[in-house]
């Protein structure tokens, strides 16, 4: 029984990754289970073995985005103790995430994702709130070390930092 659960987790990750690739070229409502299955190398019924339907697949995609954000932060913090260097690394890694085929702005702002269901909108907001909160914490570290101006709100600066990337990525 344990091996089957591990296999399901692996397959769910593969499916979520495949959906990210599909979302780079089409909107969510145009992503069908057949296209997902084909991208992974499954038949459509195999997707149902690991997910109850498209909604659950989208939740897995959001979990994957959250995981990527957290990885970006962790790697940036490990790479340098300098808050300004860490912010630079977070920004670079976020750009690489988008250039690597993960259309984060398009995923989280898609009508089906963000406005489709209140629970999902809340999840997207939570993912970004956590990400921006961690970035704000890095900014506050820089402010305490007098590397970043203290009179500027760290929360505002964190949104501005991501705004440097998000808006051009959407366009």
C-alpha positions in Angstrom: 0.0 0.0 0.0 2.9 2.4 0.8 4.5 2.0 -2.6 1.3 2.8 -4.4 0.9 6.1 -2.4 4.5 7.1 -3.3 3.8 6.2 -6.9 0.6 8.4 -6.9 2.6 11.3 -5.4 5.2 11.0 -8.2 2.5 10.8 -10.8 0.6 13.8 -9.4 3.8 15.8 -9.6 4.3 14.7 -13.2 0.8 15.7 -14.1 1.0 19.1 -12.3 4.3 19.7 -14.2 2.7 18.8 -17.5 -0.2 21.2 -16.8 2.3 24.0 -16.2 3.8 23.3 -19.7 0.3 23.4 -21.2 -0.6 26.6 -19.4 2.4 28.2 -21.0 0.6 27.9 -24.4 -3.1 27.9 -23.6 -5.6 29.0 -21.0 -6.9 26.7 -18.3 -10.3 26.2 -19.7 -8.7 24.9 -22.9 -6.6 22.4 -21.0 -8.5 19.1 -21.2 -7.7 15.8 -19.4 -6.8 14.2 -22.7 -4.1 16.9 -23.4 -2.8 16.5 -19.9 -2.6 12.7 -20.2 -0.9 13.0 -23.6 1.7 15.4 -22.3 2.6 13.0 -19.5 2.3 9.9 -21.7 -0.8 8.5 -20.1 -4.3 7.7 -21.3 -7.0 10.0 -19.9 -8.3 7.4 -17.5 -4.8 7.3 -15.8 -5.2 10.9 -14.8 -8.4 9.9 -12.9 -6.4 7.3 -11.0 -4.4 10.1 -9.4 -6.9 13.0 -9.4 -10.7 13.2 -9.1 -10.9 15.7 -11.8 -9.6 18.9 -13.3 -10.2 21.0 -10.2 -8.0 18.8 -8.2 -5.3 19.0 -10.9 -5.4 22.8 -10.7 -5.0 22.6 -6.9 -1.9 20.5 -7.5 -0.6 23.1 -9.9 -1.0 25.8 -7.3 0.8 23.7 -4.8 3.6 23.3 -7.2 3.8 27.0 -7.8 3.9 27.5 -4.0 6.6 24.9 -3.7 8.7 26.7 -6.4 8.3 30.0 -4.6 9.5 28.5 -1.4 12.4 26.9 -3.1 13.4 30.2 -4.6 13.4 31.8 -1.2 15.3 28.9 0.4 18.0 28.8 -2.3 18.4 32.6 -2.2 18.8 32.6 1.5 21.4 29.8 1.3 23.3 31.5 -1.4 24.0 34.7 0.5 23.5 36.2 4.0 23.5 39.7 2.4 19.8 40.9 2.3 20.3 42.9 -0.9 22.1 40.0 -2.6 19.3 37.7 -1.4 16.7 40.0 -3.0 18.6 40.0 -6.2 18.8 36.2 -6.2 15.0 36.0 -5.5 14.3 38.3 -8.4 16.6 36.3 -10.7 15.1 33.0 -9.7 11.6 34.4 -10.2 12.5 35.5 -13.7 14.1 32.1 -14.4 10.9 30.4 -13.2 8.9 32.3 -15.7 11.4 31.9 -18.5 11.6 28.2 -17.7 8.1 27.7 -18.9 6.1 28.3 -15.7 3.8 31.2 -16.5 3.1 32.1 -12.9 1.4 35.4 -13.6 -0.9 33.8 -16.2 -1.7 31.0 -13.9 -2.6 33.0 -10.8 -4.5 35.7 -12.7 -6.4 33.4 -15.0 -10.1 33.9 -14.8 -10.7 30.2 -14.1 -8.1 30.2 -11.3 -8.4 33.5 -9.5 -12.1 34.3 -10.0 -13.5 30.9 -10.6 -13.9 29.7 -7.1 -13.6 31.6 -3.8 -11.6 28.8 -2.1 -9.1 28.8 -5.0 -8.9 32.6 -5.0 -8.1 32.4 -1.2 -5.4 29.8 -1.9 -3.8 32.0 -4.6 -3.9 35.0 -2.2 -2.3 32.8 0.6 0.5 31.7 -1.7 1.3 35.3 -2.7 0.9 36.6 0.8 3.4 34.0 2.1 5.8 34.7 -0.7 5.6 38.5 -0.4 5.8 38.2 3.4 9.1 36.3 3.1 10.5 38.9 0.7 9.4 41.6 3.1 11.3 39.8 5.9 14.4 39.9 3.7 13.8 43.6 3.1 13.4 44.2 6.8 16.7 42.5 7.5 18.3 44.9 4.9 16.6 47.8 6.7 17.9 46.8 10.1 21.4 46.6 8.6 20.9 50.1 7.0 21.3 48.6 3.5 17.7 49.6 2.6 16.0 52.8 3.5 13.9 52.3 6.6 11.2 54.8 5.8 9.9 52.6 3.1 7.4 49.9 4.0 8.9 46.5 3.5 5.5 45.1 2.4 5.2 47.8 -0.3 8.8 47.2 -1.5 8.2 43.4 -1.7 5.2 44.1 -4.0 7.3 46.5 -6.1 10.0 43.9 -6.5 7.7 41.3 -7.8 5.9 43.9 -9.9 9.2 44.4 -11.8 8.7 40.9 -13.2 5.0 40.1 -13.1 3.8 42.9 -15.3 6.2 42.4 -18.2 5.6 38.6 -17.9 1.9 39.1 -18.3 2.5 41.4 -21.3 
